[in-house]
Structure formats: C-alpha cells, structure tokens
Amino acid sequence: MLLFSVVLGVALPTARPQDENVTAADIDNPDFGPIPGESSYYTNYTGIKPPFPDRYNDSVPASSSGPPGPDDALWQNLASAEWIVYRFYQKGVETFSQSDFIEAGFPANTYSRLMEIRDNEAGHLRIFQDEISHDSLKPGPCEYSYPFTDPKSYLELQTIIELSSMAFLTGLTQTAQLNSSKGALVAAAQVETRHEVWSLMDIWKTDPFAGPFDTSFPYATEILQVTNDFVIPGSCPPNNPVYPVPYQNLPQIEAIGAAAPGNRIELEYLNQSHIPEFKTNTDYYAVFFHGVFNISVPYDPSTNYTTIPSAFEDTGLIIGVLADTRGAPTLDSVVAGPMVLVQKPSVLSVQS
C-alpha cells in the first residue's frame, strides 16, 4: 500500500546500487532502490541515462497466488500509462539539450525542469508498481513513438500530456475501491498540476488557472486508450495485461477548427475504416465535459459537425465524446472519442 509505516530506530534494508543488474524480484521488493518521498533521487537525479526503476524491461510476474488486490487492475492501468508518460520525458532528456530549448526561444531552465519532471514521473512509476499487490503482475515497458520533431512540438505535446493526465486521474479516482488508493491518486494529480502550471506559465506565458474546477471525466480508460497511439505495435512484453482494462476499442475523433466555446467544429475520425455503427431511429449526442458538468448537443452523424457549448468558460480543458444517450451516463453509452480540447495556450486550441 502507498501509506507506509515507518518504525523509528529500525534500519531499512540497504538497496544495491540501481545501476547493477535489476531483477524481477528487485522490482517486486518495495524496499529496493530509492523510496519515493524519502529519497531526493526522484527530484534531483540529473543523468541522461534512464533513472530507476527503468532498469528492468519486462513484466514482473505475481510472486504469490492469492486473490488480486481490490485496486490491482486500476494500478496496472496506471503503471502502463506511466511507462508511456515517463518514457516521453526520458526521450526528451535524451533527444534535446539545454541549448536546444534556449535557441528555440524558451527559458534557460526548460531542460533542467523537464529533467526534474522526468524524475518525478519515475517516482510515480515506482509507487504505482508498489501499489500492485504481489498477487498480480506488474506491467513492463513497451517501445514508444512520440510525434514531435523539434523543441516546440515536444513542449506542445508535453502540455497536452499533462492536461490529459489530470483528466484521467479524476476518472480513475472515481473507480478506486480503497480510500488509500483515492488519496494516492489525488496526491499524484497534485503533482501533475504543478507540472502543468509550470508549462502554462513559463513556457506558454498564459494564465494557468482553469476556473473553480478542473475537468472531471468519468471514463479514464477511454483517455488511456488514446495513449495506445504512442505504443509501437508488438513491442510490449508478452505477458503484459491488456491496456487499458476495459478496452473498448472506440473510434477516435478529433476536432477540426478553433475548439473554443460557441464555435462550430468538424469532427474527423482518425481511422476512416473504424467509425461508429450509427443506428437508424436512434438519437446521438456530442457530449462535452468541462469542470464537473457536461452539456449534450444533438448530433447528426450525416454531417460530422457540432457546436461546443457557449455556456462553458474558455479555460482549462474540454473533453468531448459521441454518445447514444444524453449526458453519456455509462461507459457503454459512448460510441466514439474522447477528444481533448485544450483551451490554453491558444497555440494548442486550433486543429488543422
């Protein structure tokens, strides 16, 4: 569990150096390696080489045969997602240098800040691994491909990832069984907020505030499904669990145009061979989530156009799905999506 007990005066086991060959048993041992919150490693590691726990590239089998923990599937989903997020930052650390960001017009501390976020994400990964009980498998990393070509496109993607992380963490919190899991997810979301605020303020020079509430999206696995686009097919450890669970295989959509409240936008399917099977005599809706509310707009599948509700404040994040029921009240009512519509910075709010 995340909430550790420490007995004063009792020495903790001494971990071997993390650069040695790390085994599955080491990853399964929460006392091996730097402990998040006790070690500064997950804040101050400045190496180019991947930090711990990125020292073992396979799944970790269950070490006992009892029933899975009540939130094991949630933490498996989150560990798989965290491999994607952490490796994105590690890729940035390996690809760019401080001078690359300075020459592109970004603050001098951009590279060091990204390195610190990389460290934080490695700490998240370690915590999520530890949250999975010994009765369940711990997912290993896949190979990933990220669509950036230069420092600017990397930072644009970084902002989208951080904003999306906030949204799927709010959804996962709603599915957690244990109060300790709910608390841990909120604590992780607080750190993602700090990453997000740094990006919005220092990189994009924009107001980081999102109104009184960030967007709460109830179906976290639908956002996690979108992150599968970063995974190179066939590259995952063979024993990794399906990611995410449940996997709906929803058609993915994106908005064409300026995705601001009150604007009419065109919806485009990212895979034209994978679109919803719209039924005749059935009403469909574009359902937009913002803050803690959602608004449904009647949707005509023959047009592919809809309008973002003008009632929304143009801050934070709007998430849209297509559904066969007003309000998308259940997971199965969603037939396509989600689309993540960033309101600030404006450079990210226009799709072409």
C-alpha positions as CSV (number, residue, x, y, z in Angstrom):
1,M,0.0,0.0,0.0
2,L,1.0,3.6,-0.6
3,L,0.7,4.7,3.0
4,F,3.9,3.2,4.5
5,S,4.5,2.7,8.2
6,V,8.0,3.6,9.5
7,V,9.3,2.2,12.8
8,L,11.8,4.7,14.3
9,G,15.1,3.2,15.2
10,V,14.7,0.2,12.8
11,A,17.1,0.3,9.9
12,L,15.6,-0.2,6.5
13,P,17.2,-2.7,4.1
14,T,20.1,-1.2,2.2
15,A,19.4,-1.3,-1.5
16,R,22.0,-2.3,-4.1
17,P,23.1,0.4,-6.5
18,Q,20.4,0.9,-9.1
19,D,22.9,0.7,-12.0
20,E,23.5,-3.0,-11.2
21,N,21.5,-5.7,-13.0
22,V,18.0,-5.4,-11.6
23,T,15.8,-8.4,-11.4
24,A,12.1,-9.0,-11.3
25,A,12.4,-9.8,-7.6
26,D,14.0,-6.4,-7.0
27,I,11.1,-4.6,-8.7
28,D,8.7,-6.6,-6.6
29,N,10.5,-5.5,-3.4
30,P,9.3,-2.1,-2.3
31,D,12.4,-1.6,-0.2
32,F,14.7,-2.0,-3.2
33,G,16.0,1.2,-4.7
34,P,15.3,4.8,-3.8
35,I,11.9,5.2,-2.0
36,P,9.7,8.0,-3.3
37,G,9.2,10.6,-0.7
38,E,12.2,9.5,1.3
39,S,14.9,9.9,-1.3
40,S,15.6,13.1,-3.3
41,Y,16.5,10.8,-6.2
42,Y,13.1,11.4,-7.8
43,T,13.7,15.1,-7.8
44,N,17.5,15.6,-8.2
45,Y,18.8,12.9,-10.5
46,T,20.4,14.7,-13.4
47,G,21.7,11.8,-15.5
48,I,20.9,11.3,-19.2
49,K,20.8,7.5,-18.5
50,P,17.3,6.3,-17.6
51,P,16.7,6.5,-13.8
52,F,15.5,3.7,-11.6
53,P,13.1,1.9,-11.9
54,D,13.8,1.9,-15.6
55,R,16.4,-0.8,-15.2
56,Y,14.2,-3.8,-15.9
57,N,12.4,-4.1,-19.2
58,D,10.0,-6.9,-18.7
59,S,6.8,-7.5,-16.8
60,V,7.1,-8.7,-13.2
61,P,5.1,-11.9,-12.5
62,A,3.0,-12.3,-9.4
63,S,5.1,-13.6,-6.6
64,S,2.2,-15.1,-4.6
65,S,-1.1,-16.8,-5.6
66,G,-3.7,-15.1,-3.5
67,P,-6.7,-13.1,-4.9
68,P,-5.7,-9.8,-6.6
69,G,-5.9,-6.6,-4.6
70,P,-9.2,-4.7,-5.0
71,D,-7.5,-2.0,-7.0
72,D,-4.8,-4.0,-8.8
73,A,-6.4,-3.5,-12.2
74,L,-6.5,0.2,-11.7
75,W,-2.8,0.3,-10.7
76,Q,-1.9,-1.9,-13.7
77,N,-3.7,0.5,-16.0
78,L,-1.9,3.4,-14.3
79,A,1.5,1.7,-14.4
80,S,1.1,1.1,-18.1
81,A,0.1,4.7,-18.7
82,E,3.0,5.9,-16.5
83,W,5.5,4.0,-18.6
84,I,4.3,6.0,-21.6
85,V,4.5,9.3,-19.8
86,Y,7.8,8.7,-18.1
87,R,9.4,7.4,-21.3
88,F,8.2,10.6,-23.1
89,Y,10.2,12.7,-20.7
90,Q,13.2,10.4,-20.9
91,K,13.1,10.6,-24.6
92,G,13.1,14.4,-24.3
93,V,16.1,14.3,-22.0
94,E,18.0,12.1,-24.4
95,T,17.0,14.0,-27.6
96,F,17.5,17.6,-26.6
97,S,19.9,19.8,-24.6
98,Q,19.6,23.0,-22.7
99,S,20.9,24.9,-25.7
100,D,18.2,23.4,-28.0
101,F,15.5,25.0,-25.9
102,I,17.3,28.3,-25.5
103,E,17.9,28.6,-29.2
104,A,14.1,27.8,-29.8
105,G,13.3,30.8,-27.6
106,F,12.3,29.0,-24.4
107,P,13.5,29.8,-20.8
108,A,17.1,28.8,-19.9
109,N,15.8,26.4,-17.2
110,T,13.5,24.4,-19.6
111,Y,15.8,21.4,-20.0
112,S,16.5,21.1,-16.2
113,R,12.8,21.5,-15.4
114,L,11.9,18.7,-17.9
115,M,14.6,16.5,-16.3
116,E,13.1,17.1,-12.9
117,I,9.6,16.2,-14.2
118,R,11.2,13.1,-15.7
119,D,12.4,12.2,-12.2
120,N,9.0,12.8,-10.7
121,E,7.4,10.5,-13.3
122,A,10.0,7.8,-12.5
123,G,8.9,8.2,-8.8
124,H,5.3,7.8,-9.9
125,L,6.1,4.7,-11.8
126,R,7.8,3.2,-8.7
127,I,4.9,4.0,-6.5
128,F,2.4,2.5,-9.0
129,Q,4.5,-0.7,-9.2
130,D,4.4,-0.9,-5.4
131,E,0.7,-0.4,-5.3
132,I,0.1,-3.5,-7.3
133,S,-0.2,-6.5,-4.9
134,H,2.2,-9.4,-5.0
135,D,-0.7,-11.4,-6.3
136,S,-0.8,-9.6,-9.6
137,L,1.6,-8.9,-12.5
138,K,3.3,-5.6,-12.8
139,P,3.4,-4.3,-16.4
140,G,6.7,-3.7,-18.1
141,P,7.6,-1.1,-20.7
142,C,6.8,-1.3,-24.4
143,E,8.6,0.7,-27.1
144,Y,7.1,4.0,-27.9
145,S,7.0,6.6,-30.7
146,Y,6.0,10.2,-30.0
147,P,5.0,12.7,-32.7
148,F,7.5,15.6,-32.1
149,T,10.2,16.9,-34.4
150,D,11.7,19.9,-32.5
151,P,11.7,21.5,-29.1
152,K,8.5,23.5,-29.8
153,S,6.4,20.4,-30.9
154,Y,7.9,18.5,-28.0
155,L,6.7,21.1,-25.5
156,E,3.3,21.3,-27.2
157,L,2.9,17.5,-26.7
158,Q,4.1,17.8,-23.1
159,T,1.4,20.3,-22.3
160,I,-1.3,18.1,-23.8
161,I,0.0,15.0,-21.9
162,E,0.0,16.9,-18.6
163,L,-3.5,18.3,-19.1
164,S,-4.8,14.8,-20.1
165,S,-3.2,13.3,-17.1
166,M,-5.3,15.5,-14.9
167,A,-8.4,14.3,-16.7
168,F,-7.8,10.6,-16.5
169,L,-6.7,10.8,-12.9
170,T,-10.0,12.3,-11.9
171,G,-11.7,9.3,-13.7
172,L,-9.5,6.7,-12.0
173,T,-10.3,8.2,-8.6
174,Q,-14.0,7.5,-9.3
175,T,-13.3,3.8,-9.9
176,A,-11.0,3.2,-6.9
177,Q,-12.2,0.8,-4.2
178,L,-9.9,1.7,-1.4
179,N,-9.7,5.1,0.3
180,S,-5.9,4.9,0.3
181,S,-6.0,4.5,-3.5
182,K,-8.2,7.5,-3.8
183,G,-5.9,9.6,-1.7
184,A,-2.9,8.4,-3.7
185,L,-4.5,9.3,-7.0
186,V,-5.3,12.8,-5.7
187,A,-1.7,13.2,-4.5
188,A,-0.4,12.2,-7.9
189,A,-2.9,14.6,-9.6
190,Q,-1.5,17.4,-7.4
191,V,2.0,16.8,-8.8
192,E,0.7,16.7,-12.4
193,T,-0.9,20.1,-11.7
194,R,2.5,21.5,-10.7
195,H,4.0,20.2,-13.9
196,E,1.0,21.6,-15.9
197,V,1.2,25.1,-14.2
198,W,5.0,25.3,-14.9
199,S,4.3,24.6,-18.6
200,L,1.4,27.1,-18.9
201,M,3.2,29.9,-17.1
202,D,6.9,29.6,-18.0
203,I,6.7,28.0,-21.5
204,W,3.5,29.5,-22.9
205,K,3.2,32.7,-20.8
206,T,-0.5,32.1,-20.2
207,D,-2.9,32.1,-17.3
208,P,-2.7,28.6,-15.7
209,F,-6.0,28.8,-13.9
210,A,-8.9,26.6,-15.1
211,G,-11.7,28.2,-13.2
212,P,-13.0,26.8,-9.9
213,F,-12.7,23.2,-11.0
214,D,-10.5,21.2,-13.4
215,T,-12.4,18.9,-15.8
216,S,-13.6,15.7,-14.2
217,F,-14.0,13.0,-16.9
218,P,-15.6,9.7,-15.6
219,Y,-14.2,7.3,-18.1
220,A,-10.4,7.3,-17.6
221,T,-9.9,4.2,-19.7
222,E,-11.2,6.0,-22.7
223,I,-8.4,8.6,-22.4
224,L,-5.9,5.8,-21.7
225,Q,-7.0,4.1,-24.9
226,V,-5.8,7.1,-26.8
227,T,-2.3,6.8,-25.3
228,N,-2.0,3.5,-27.0
229,D,-1.3,5.5,-30.2
230,F,2.2,6.0,-28.7
231,V,2.8,2.3,-28.4
232,I,4.7,0.6,-31.2
233,P,2.6,-2.5,-32.1
234,G,4.1,-5.8,-31.0
235,S,6.7,-4.2,-28.7
236,C,5.2,-4.9,-25.3
237,P,6.3,-7.7,-23.0
238,P,4.3,-10.8,-24.0
239,N,2.8,-11.2,-20.5
240,N,1.7,-7.6,-20.1
241,P,-2.1,-7.3,-19.3
242,V,-4.4,-5.8,-21.9
243,Y,-4.1,-2.0,-21.7
244,P,-6.4,-0.4,-20.7
245,V,-8.9,-2.6,-18.9
246,P,-11.7,-2.4,-20.0
247,Y,-10.6,-1.9,-23.6
248,Q,-13.5,-0.6,-25.7
249,N,-11.6,0.0,-29.0
250,L,-13.6,3.1,-29.6
251,P,-13.3,5.1,-32.8
252,Q,-11.1,8.1,-32.2
253,I,-12.2,11.6,-33.2
254,E,-10.6,15.0,-33.3
255,A,-11.9,18.5,-33.8
256,I,-11.1,20.5,-36.9
257,G,-11.1,24.2,-36.3
258,A,-10.8,26.5,-33.3
259,A,-12.1,24.4,-30.4
260,A,-13.5,27.2,-28.2
261,P,-16.9,27.5,-26.5
262,G,-19.6,28.6,-29.0
263,N,-17.6,27.5,-32.1
264,R,-18.9,25.1,-34.7
265,I,-16.3,22.4,-35.3
266,E,-16.0,19.5,-37.7
267,L,-15.3,16.0,-36.3
268,E,-12.9,13.8,-38.1
269,Y,-12.3,10.1,-37.5
270,L,-8.6,9.3,-37.2
271,N,-9.2,5.9,-38.8
272,Q,-11.7,6.1,-41.6
273,S,-12.0,2.3,-41.5
274,H,-13.0,2.4,-37.9
275,I,-16.1,4.6,-37.3
276,P,-19.2,4.0,-35.2
277,E,-22.1,2.0,-36.5
278,F,-24.8,4.6,-36.2
279,K,-28.3,3.1,-35.9
280,T,-31.3,4.5,-37.6
281,N,-34.0,5.9,-35.4
282,T,-31.5,6.5,-32.6
283,D,-30.6,9.9,-31.2
284,Y,-27.0,10.7,-30.8
285,Y,-25.2,13.5,-28.9
286,A,-21.9,15.2,-28.7
287,V,-21.3,15.3,-25.0
288,F,-18.9,17.9,-23.7
289,F,-17.3,17.7,-20.2
290,H,-15.9,20.8,-18.6
291,G,-15.4,21.4,-14.9
292,V,-17.7,19.0,-13.0
293,F,-20.5,19.3,-15.5
294,N,-21.4,18.1,-19.0
295,I,-23.6,19.5,-21.7
296,S,-25.1,17.4,-24.6
297,V,-25.6,18.8,-28.1
298,P,-27.8,16.8,-30.6
299,Y,-25.5,15.2,-33.2
300,D,-26.4,14.3,-36.7
301,P,-23.9,11.6,-37.9
302,S,-24.5,12.5,-41.5
303,T,-22.9,16.0,-41.1
304,N,-19.9,15.4,-38.8
305,Y,-20.4,18.9,-37.4
306,T,-21.3,20.0,-33.9
307,T,-21.0,23.1,-31.7
308,I,-19.1,23.4,-28.5
309,P,-21.5,24.8,-25.8
310,S,-21.1,28.5,-25.5
311,A,-22.0,28.2,-21.8
312,F,-18.5,26.9,-21.0
313,E,-15.8,29.2,-19.7
314,D,-12.9,29.2,-22.1
315,T,-10.4,27.9,-19.6
316,G,-8.8,24.6,-18.8
317,L,-9.9,21.5,-20.7
318,I,-13.0,20.4,-22.5
319,I,-13.4,16.7,-23.3
320,G,-15.9,15.6,-25.9
321,V,-17.4,12.2,-26.8
322,L,-20.2,11.0,-29.1
323,A,-22.8,9.0,-27.2
324,D,-26.2,7.4,-27.8
325,T,-27.6,8.8,-24.6
326,R,-27.8,12.4,-23.4
327,G,-25.0,13.0,-20.8
328,A,-23.2,9.8,-21.7
329,P,-24.2,8.3,-18.3
330,T,-22.5,5.0,-18.7
331,L,-19.2,3.7,-20.2
332,D,-21.1,1.8,-22.9
333,S,-23.2,4.8,-24.0
334,V,-20.0,6.3,-25.5
335,V,-19.7,5.4,-29.2
336,A,-16.6,7.5,-30.2
337,G,-13.9,9.6,-28.6
338,P,-12.7,11.1,-26.5
339,M,-11.3,14.3,-28.0
340,V,-9.2,16.5,-25.7
341,L,-9.8,20.2,-26.4
342,V,-7.2,22.4,-24.8
343,Q,-8.4,26.0,-24.2
344,K,-5.0,27.5,-23.2
345,P,-2.5,28.1,-24.7
346,S,-4.2,29.2,-27.9
347,V,-1.5,27.5,-29.9
348,L,-2.9,24.2,-28.9
349,S,-6.6,25.0,-29.3
350,V,-6.7,25.0,-33.1
351,Q,-6.6,21.8,-35.0
352,S,-6.0,21.6,-38.7
